[in-house]
Amino acid sequence: MLRVLMFLIPLALSVYAFIDCISTKDDDIRHMPKPLWAILVLLFPLVGSISWIIAGKKRQPAGSSPWQGGGGRRQWVAPDDNPDFLKSLGKDDEKDADGREDRQKDEDPRAD
């Protein structure tokens, strides 16, 4: 079991570091260009991955969290609370506010 872990942990670390490296914006990368970091992580899996995690990417300070409004990110909003999403849906003319079909169109004028 220990032999398997000695292989899987560096492999998982390398995969994580490589995906993190290629998905990071160019503005957030420090010290070297992105392609050079990716090659470093691929050629030297353990050393390159640890180097990327420690020095390759600008990280948020430990106390800031995007869910608390820090870090310069917007907080996630549910679709039914998001006014932009609701505007993008538009208003369906055949349904009223409750989502039911408009009864005036279905009524028979001879029913009176």
ABEGO torsion letter per residue (X at the ends): XAAAAAAAAAAAAAAAAAAAAAABBAAABBGBBAAAAAAAAAABAAAAAAAAAAAABBBBBAABBAAAGBGGBBBBBBAAABAAAAAAAEBBAABBAAGBBBAAAABBAAAX
